[in-house]
Amino acid sequence: MIKKTKFYSYKTGCLAKGCQLCVKGEKLVLFVTGICSRNCYYCPLSEQKKNKDFVYANEWKISNDKEVIKEAELCNAKGAGITGGDPLLRLERTIKYIKLLKKNFGKNFHIHLYAVPETINKNNLKKLYDAGLDEIRFHPDIENSRFWDKIGLAKKFKWKVGVEIPAIPKKLRETEKLIEYLVSLKPKIDFINLNELEVSDTNANHLVEKGFVPKNRISYGVLGSEKVALTLLKKYGKKINMHYCTAKLKDKVQLANRIKKRAKNIKKKFYIVTNSGSLIRGAIYLKELKPNFGYHKKIQSLTNSEKKKLIKELNRFKLILEKEFNIPKDMFFVDVLKLRILTNIGVVTHFAEYIKKNKFVPAIVEEYPTWDQMELNIEFI
Ligand code: SF4
């Protein structure tokens, strides 16, 4: 029987352990490379990540192992989902991170990994298993059965094996063929996850070309995806554990739960944390770095010595505010990533004229508590 979960998804049977932790926001998303052996038309990877060989722990672009651990700690992660690109194209890196996370957080830190059948073999599966991987999820090509038989290789190891694919409108018959193949496997795989097909900045043109449209104005979910998923759950849900994961689950539950934990851990006494986990703060910007079109690119293009100079300037003004108005030191924080001073709303509103007279820009900002502090709203004063 199909059950609607309390987190806007549908399931039959049991939810995979990786998903149980994910919905609680307890999984670190470890993106190990944007390089991929496939080129799916629905690939949701952003331009920043697609075919780029970078590592991200959640939103943090990683330059050393300590940052991965730090991000996991800041989100109180109880596990990680390793993704890409194709993590197996950077096998040694992937193995290094599995070992690193297990060593730091213990063997119960649950790690699942997304792989495509094209690049797996007995050898690399054994290496992943020996490193401590708990769950492997395959993303086979729905329209080409050439590599499907490789999925069975993973059942030679004592971990959980699943398949995770998008529910694509107009591809019901092709998806049925794949699921029929999967349920016939002996030994059986453990679960099938169907994801709501989503529109992203990068795949929008390809999806529109194929006649797919968003289901409504506020959702990234594609019209018809849910219908395909529920038809498949109804038809095969008795034979295998199935889960239909919606765009709403990812946005309203998984991301929201994760950012609430991070907000708590990075909170300073002058931040206001909203019910959804976003932060409202006062911000004092340098005039030349006032947020507007191209603001992020401008920051990224600064050299280290330019940044140092601007940070010095921010520290100088912070000191003036402390001394001039007798404001306690801990009411200010120089944000070296976005090159601004953060403080409470009272300071920026009360001293707005003074701040402007000194050629700085006061504002009230609402942002995600993620590493990239994505802006939700900026109100200049
Ligand atoms: S396998 Fe995944 S990462 Fe690679 S192209 Fe397809 S959707 Fe994108």
Boltz pocket constraint, residues with backbone or C-beta under 6 A from the ligand:
constraints:
  - pocket:
      binder: B
      contacts: [[A, 34], [A, 36], [A, 37], [A, 38], [A, 39], [A, 40], [A, 42], [A, 43], [A, 44], [A, 45], [A, 84], [A, 85], [A, 86], [A, 116], [A, 139]]
      max_distance: 6.0
